[in-house]
Amino acid sequence: MINKDTLLFGSFAKHAGNKGCELFNKAFKHYNMNAIYKSFSVENIKEAVAAAKTLNFKGFAISMPFKIEVLNYVDEMSGAVIDIGAANTVVNMDGHLSAFNTDFLAAKEFISKYNNSFNSIYILGDGGYAAAVKRAATELGFKLTLITREDWHVLPTIKGSLIYNCTPVMNDVDDSNVYIDCLTSTETGRKLGLIQASHQFKLYTNKEFPFKEEYYGHGEHNT
């Protein structure tokens, strides 16, 4: 039951979605937590952060195009956020706002299982998400090859490699490749989204996301 003690969590995006509400509210119910998660469509991230702070949100997610601008309105940034230059998660501890990047954490968890199969990775794109994947791959010891708009033409020639698409573009790559796509309409994109949400849940509550087997599926340690 929602009351004066209910903990508030949410997300701020240009166009709000429902996935976070579904995942987090189900997880709160699992732990019998007096908490609620609500997504919001916003135009001004500065005002949204101020409102979240005033209303004592315990944590909130940030979607594009606000992942860089939000850094102007937080008190502390994780090392990954400083390196990447973008955040997608903010935790509020008694008015002190700390920024994290769970896209980086999800990418690192996802590609770690390929460490023994590949020593290099192709990263498609040069935006904030690509920076998060680059940081993850570097920490895992992969040799990086970045493909941007200028050299996109080489993509069809790549074979037998690990490729990570960090763009909104659907690509036709050779079937010999292991292709990781960040687009939420794809299987890997959905899994990545769930992994990063599980990391957010841990940051927000200090509890493990309770539905890994249900959402991750098929025994894989990813979502």
LUMSESE-902667 format. One record per residue: y, z, x of N, C-alpha, C in turn; residue in one letter. Coordinates in steps of 0.05 Angstrom, whole numbers, padded with zeros to 5 digits, always signed. Layout:
REM LUMSESE-902667
YZXYZXYZXa;...
This chain:
REM LUMSESE-902667
-00024+00000+00017+00000+00000+00000+00025+00000+00017m;+00043-00018+00012+00068-00019+00027+00086+00004+00019i;+00096+00018+00039+00115+00041+00034+00134+00043+00057n;+00149+00065+00058+00170+00068+00079+00159+00069+00107k;+00133+00075+00110+00120+00078+00136+00106+00052+00145d;+00107+00031+00128+00093+00006+00135+00105-00006+00160t;+00089-00013+00179+00098-00026+00204+00103-00056+00198l;+00125-00067+00208+00132-00095+00203+00127-00112+00228l;+00114-00135+00223+00110-00155+00243+00116-00182+00231f;+00121-00202+00247+00127-00228+00236+00129-00250+00256g;+00138-00273+00247+00143-00296+00265+00168-00311+00256s;+00181-00323+00275+00205-00339+00270+00201-00367+00280f;+00204-00386+00262+00201-00414+00269+00221-00431+00253a;+00224-00456+00261+00241-00474+00246+00229-00478+00218k;+00202-00481+00218+00188-00484+00192+00164-00464+00192h;+00166-00444+00176+00145-00423+00176+00118-00433+00167a;+00097-00422+00179+00070-00429+00171+00056-00405+00160g;+00031-00408+00152+00016-00386+00139-00007-00375+00157n;-00014-00389+00179-00037-00381+00194-00034-00353+00205k;-00011-00346+00216-00006-00320+00227-00009-00298+00206g;+00002-00304+00182+00000-00284+00160-00030-00279+00154c;-00045-00301+00152-00074-00298+00146-00088-00282+00167e;-00084-00288+00192-00099-00275+00214-00091-00245+00217l;-00065-00240+00219-00056-00213+00225-00060-00194+00202f;-00055-00203+00178-00058-00185+00155-00088-00178+00150n;-00105-00198+00156-00134-00192+00154-00142-00172+00176k;-00131-00175+00200-00137-00156+00221-00126-00128+00216a;-00102-00127+00204-00091-00100+00197-00109-00087+00176f;-00119-00102+00157-00137-00091+00136-00163-00081+00149k;-00173-00096+00168-00198-00088+00182-00195-00060+00194h;-00172-00055+00207-00167-00030+00220-00155-00009+00201y;-00151-00017+00176-00139+00001+00156-00111+00010+00166n;-00096-00009+00177-00069-00003+00187-00049-00007+00164m;-00029+00010+00163-00007+00007+00144+00013-00011+00157n;+00008-00037+00156+00024-00057+00170+00023-00083+00154a;+00044-00099+00158+00046-00125+00144+00058-00146+00163i;+00049-00170+00160+00059-00193+00176+00069-00214+00158y;+00093-00224+00164+00106-00244+00147+00120-00265+00165k;+00116-00290+00159+00129-00312+00174+00156-00319+00161s;+00175-00328+00178+00202-00334+00168+00211-00360+00180f;+00224-00377+00163+00238-00401+00173+00266-00393+00179s;+00275-00399+00204+00302-00391+00212+00316-00414+00225v;+00343-00413+00224+00360-00433+00238+00373-00421+00263e;+00376-00395+00264+00391-00382+00285+00374-00359+00296n;+00363-00363+00320+00344-00344+00331+00359-00318+00340i;+00384-00320+00348+00399-00296+00355+00401-00278+00331k;+00408-00289+00309+00410-00273+00284+00383-00262+00275e;+00362-00278+00279+00335-00269+00271+00326-00246+00288a;+00331-00247+00314+00323-00225+00332+00339-00200+00325v;+00365-00203+00320+00381-00180+00312+00371-00167+00287a;+00363-00184+00267+00353-00174+00242+00326-00159+00247a;+00309-00170+00263+00283-00158+00269+00288-00131+00283a;+00307-00129+00300+00313-00104+00314+00324-00084+00294k;+00342-00092+00277+00354-00074+00257+00333-00064+00238t;+00314-00081+00230+00293-00073+00211+00270-00060+00225l;+00271-00057+00251+00251-00044+00267+00224-00057+00266n;+00224-00084+00267+00199-00099+00271+00186-00089+00296f;+00160-00084+00295+00146-00075+00319+00139-00098+00338k;+00138-00122+00326+00133-00146+00343+00136-00171+00327g;+00142-00193+00341+00145-00218+00327+00140-00241+00345f;+00130-00263+00334+00124-00288+00348+00148-00307+00346a;+00150-00324+00367+00171-00344+00368+00159-00371+00371i;+00167-00390+00355+00157-00418+00357+00180-00436+00367s;+00173-00460+00376+00193-00479+00383+00210-00485+00359m;+00236-00490+00363+00249-00494+00389+00263-00470+00401p;+00253-00446+00395+00267-00421+00402+00255-00407+00426f;+00233-00417+00438+00219-00402+00458+00235-00398+00484k;+00254-00415+00489+00271-00411+00513+00296-00395+00506i;+00309-00402+00484+00334-00388+00476+00330-00359+00471e;+00306-00351+00461+00301-00323+00454+00304-00305+00479v;+00300-00316+00503+00302-00300+00527+00330-00288+00531l;+00350-00300+00518+00377-00289+00520+00381-00263+00505n;+00361-00256+00488+00365-00234+00469+00344-00212+00472y;+00329-00212+00495+00309-00192+00500+00319-00175+00524v;+00306-00152+00527+00313-00133+00548+00296-00135+00573d;+00272-00146+00569+00253-00147+00591+00234-00171+00587e;+00226-00183+00610+00208-00206+00609+00184-00201+00628m;+00161-00209+00619+00137-00208+00637+00141-00227+00660s;+00125-00223+00681+00126-00241+00704+00120-00270+00696g;+00101-00274+00678+00094-00301+00668+00117-00314+00654a;+00131-00298+00637+00154-00309+00623+00176-00317+00642v;+00181-00301+00663+00202-00308+00682+00194-00334+00697i;+00169-00336+00704+00160-00360+00718+00160-00385+00700d;+00151-00382+00675+00149-00405+00657+00176-00412+00645i;+00193-00392+00640+00219-00397+00628+00219-00398+00598g;+00198-00387+00586+00195-00388+00557+00177-00365+00548a;+00182-00356+00523+00165-00335+00511+00158-00342+00483a;+00135-00332+00474+00128-00336+00446+00121-00310+00431n;+00125-00288+00445+00118-00262+00434+00138-00241+00443t;+00147-00225+00425+00166-00203+00431+00155-00177+00419v;+00155-00156+00435+00146-00130+00427+00170-00111+00427v;+00173-00096+00406+00195-00077+00403+00186-00049+00407n;+00194-00036+00429+00188-00008+00434+00213+00009+00432m;+00218+00020+00409+00241+00037+00404+00267+00023+00411d;+00269-00002+00402+00294-00018+00407+00295-00033+00433g;+00275-00030+00450+00273-00044+00475+00255-00068+00471h;+00266-00092+00474+00251-00117+00468+00239-00128+00493l;+00212-00132+00494+00198-00143+00517+00186-00170+00509s;+00189-00190+00525+00180-00217+00519+00155-00223+00535a;+00136-00237+00522+00111-00245+00534+00105-00274+00527f;+00086-00285+00541+00077-00313+00536+00047-00313+00532n;+00038-00312+00507+00009-00312+00502-00002-00341+00502t;+00015-00361+00502+00005-00389+00506-00008-00390+00534d;+00005-00378+00553-00005-00376+00581-00031-00361+00582f;-00032-00339+00568-00057-00323+00568-00080-00338+00555l;-00074-00352+00533-00095-00368+00520-00105-00391+00537a;-00086-00405+00549-00094-00427+00567-00111-00417+00590a;-00104-00395+00601-00119-00384+00624-00147-00377+00615k;-00149-00363+00592-00176-00356+00582-00193-00380+00576e;-00180-00401+00564-00195-00424+00555-00206-00440+00579f;-00188-00445+00599-00197-00463+00621-00213-00448+00642i;-00213-00422+00641-00228-00407+00662-00258-00414+00661s;-00268-00422+00638-00297-00429+00636-00303-00455+00650k;-00283-00470+00658-00287-00496+00672-00284-00493+00702y;-00279-00468+00711-00274-00463+00739-00296-00473+00758n;-00321-00470+00748-00344-00477+00765-00351-00507+00763n;-00339-00521+00744-00345-00549+00739-00324-00568+00751s;-00299-00558+00752-00277-00575+00762-00260-00559+00781f;-00250-00573+00802-00231-00560+00820-00202-00570+00816n;-00199-00589+00797-00173-00600+00791-00169-00604+00761s;-00144-00607+00753-00138-00611+00725-00114-00629+00722i;-00115-00647+00702-00092-00663+00695-00078-00650+00672y;-00052-00645+00675-00035-00633+00654-00016-00654+00643i;-00018-00660+00617-00001-00680+00605+00024-00666+00593l;+00048-00675+00602+00072-00664+00591+00088-00648+00612g;+00113-00643+00605+00131-00628+00624+00148-00608+00610d;+00140-00600+00585+00156-00580+00570+00147-00552+00575g;+00156-00534+00558+00150-00505+00561+00121-00499+00560g;+00106-00512+00541+00078-00507+00539+00063-00517+00564y;+00071-00540+00575+00059-00550+00600+00064-00530+00623a;+00088-00518+00623+00094-00498+00644+00075-00474+00642a;+00068-00466+00617+00049-00444+00613+00021-00451+00623a;+00013-00475+00617-00014-00485+00626-00014-00488+00657v;+00008-00497+00668+00010-00500+00697+00007-00473+00710k;+00020-00453+00700+00018-00426+00711-00011-00416+00709r;-00024-00420+00686-00051-00411+00683-00070-00425+00702a;-00067-00451+00705-00085-00467+00722-00080-00459+00752a;-00056-00454+00759-00050-00446+00786-00062-00419+00793t;-00061-00400+00775-00073-00374+00779-00103-00376+00782e;-00115-00395+00769-00144-00399+00770-00153-00416+00794l;-00134-00427+00809-00140-00442+00833-00145-00471+00829g;-00138-00482+00806-00141-00511+00802-00120-00527+00818f;-00128-00550+00827-00109-00569+00838-00096-00584+00815k;-00070-00585+00814-00056-00596+00791-00046-00625+00796l;-00049-00641+00775-00037-00667+00774-00022-00668+00747t;+00005-00671+00748+00021-00672+00724+00026-00701+00717l;+00021-00707+00691+00027-00734+00681+00049-00732+00660i;+00071-00746+00665+00093-00746+00647+00098-00774+00637t;+00119-00778+00622+00124-00804+00609+00124-00827+00629r;+00134-00821+00653+00137-00843+00673+00110-00854+00683e;+00090-00837+00684+00064-00846+00694+00042-00844+00673d;+00049-00845+00647+00030-00843+00625+00009-00866+00626w;+00017-00888+00638+00000-00911+00639-00026-00907+00654h;-00027-00886+00671-00052-00881+00687-00073-00866+00670v;-00065-00856+00647-00083-00839+00631-00110-00853+00625l;-00110-00879+00617-00135-00892+00610-00154-00896+00634p;-00143-00893+00658-00159-00897+00682-00173-00872+00692t;-00167-00849+00680-00178-00824+00689-00206-00821+00677i;-00225-00814+00694-00253-00811+00685-00265-00786+00698k;-00283-00773+00683-00298-00751+00694-00281-00727+00702g;-00259-00723+00688-00240-00702+00697-00234-00683+00674s;-00220-00662+00681-00210-00642+00662-00181-00649+00655l;-00176-00654+00629-00149-00662+00621-00139-00643+00599i;-00114-00634+00602-00102-00615+00582-00077-00628+00571y;-00078-00635+00546-00054-00647+00533-00035-00626+00523n;-00011-00625+00533+00010-00606+00525+00032-00619+00510c;+00027-00642+00498+00047-00657+00483+00038-00660+00454t;+00057-00669+00437+00050-00675+00409+00038-00702+00404p;+00031-00716+00426+00021-00743+00425-00009-00743+00424v;-00020-00759+00405-00049-00763+00404-00056-00784+00425m;-00076-00778+00442-00083-00796+00464-00112-00805+00462n;-00117-00829+00471-00144-00840+00473-00152-00839+00502d;-00170-00821+00508-00179-00818+00536-00209-00825+00538v;-00218-00830+00562-00246-00838+00566-00264-00815+00559d;-00286-00821+00546-00305-00800+00537-00318-00784+00559d;-00316-00793+00584-00328-00779+00606-00311-00754+00613s;-00287-00752+00603-00270-00730+00609-00275-00706+00591n;-00269-00682+00600-00266-00658+00583-00237-00657+00575v;-00232-00661+00549-00204-00664+00540-00197-00640+00522y;-00177-00625+00531-00166-00602+00517-00140-00610+00504i;-00138-00608+00478-00114-00617+00464-00101-00593+00451d;-00075-00589+00455-00061-00567+00443-00054-00571+00414c;-00057-00595+00404-00049-00600+00376-00066-00584+00357l;-00053-00570+00339-00067-00552+00321-00085-00567+00301t;-00082-00593+00299-00099-00609+00281-00126-00615+00294s;-00129-00607+00320-00154-00613+00335-00170-00587+00337t;-00196-00590+00344-00213-00566+00347-00204-00549+00370e;-00197-00561+00393-00188-00544+00415-00161-00532+00409t;-00144-00546+00395-00118-00535+00388-00120-00510+00370g;-00139-00512+00351-00143-00489+00333-00154-00465+00349r;-00173-00471+00367-00184-00449+00383-00163-00436+00401k;-00146-00453+00413-00125-00442+00430-00105-00425+00414l;-00099-00434+00390-00081-00419+00373-00092-00392+00366g;-00118-00391+00361-00130-00365+00355-00132-00347+00379l;-00137-00358+00402-00138-00342+00426-00111-00329+00431i;-00090-00345+00429-00063-00334+00435-00056-00313+00414q;-00065-00317+00389-00059-00297+00368-00074-00271+00374a;-00098-00273+00385-00113-00249+00391-00099-00233+00413s;-00087-00247+00432-00072-00234+00453-00046-00221+00441h;-00034-00235+00422-00011-00223+00409-00019-00197+00395q;-00041-00198+00381-00050-00174+00366-00054-00151+00385f;-00065-00156+00408-00069-00134+00427-00042-00123+00437k;-00023-00141+00442+00003-00132+00450+00017-00116+00428l;+00014-00125+00404+00027-00111+00381+00015-00084+00376y;-00011-00082+00377-00025-00058+00366-00041-00042+00387t;-00045-00054+00410-00063-00043+00431-00092-00041+00421n;-00099-00058+00402-00126-00060+00392-00137-00088+00396k;-00163-00091+00398-00175-00117+00401-00175-00132+00374e;-00170-00158+00376-00172-00174+00352-00200-00173+00341f;-00204-00165+00316-00231-00157+00306-00250-00179+00298p;-00241-00204+00298-00258-00225+00287-00266-00246+00307f;-00270-00239+00332-00275-00259+00353-00300-00275+00347k;-00321-00262+00339-00346-00277+00333-00342-00296+00310e;-00328-00286+00289-00324-00302+00265-00306-00326+00271e;-00285-00322+00286-00266-00344+00290-00272-00361+00315y;-00283-00348+00336-00288-00363+00360-00312-00382+00356y;-00334-00372+00344-00356-00389+00337-00374-00399+00359g;-00398-00403+00353-00418-00416+00370-00421-00403+00397h;-00414-00377+00398-00419-00362+00423-00400-00367+00445g;-00380-00384+00440-00360-00390+00461-00339-00368+00462e;-00329-00363+00486-00308-00343+00489-00281-00356+00487h;-00277-00369+00465-00251-00380+00458-00250-00383+00428n;-00225-00390+00418-00223-00391+00389-00218-00419+00379t;
